Amino acid sequence: MSDIGIVTFPDEDTAKQVLKSLKKLEKDKTIKLEDAAVVTKGDDGKVKISQTLDETTAKGAISGGAIGLVIGTMVGGPIGD
């Protein structure tokens, strides 16, 4: 079973630094990352997703759903509204 963790940071640079640290921990076999992404929302309200790991179609569908949930939470509803 997989766990999903969502963490917020004050800025994109901090998020990317934490992700870099997590990738090092994975390389050292301390943790296992199945997927990771940095999701940002600009001042203009546009959401940007930076995928960081290669994924298969099945993993992509699952992680895409999770990322969609995060975006929905950030935006406050369907992006089209």
Helices and strands as residue ranges (DSSP letters): H 12-27, E 37-41, E 47-51, H 57-75
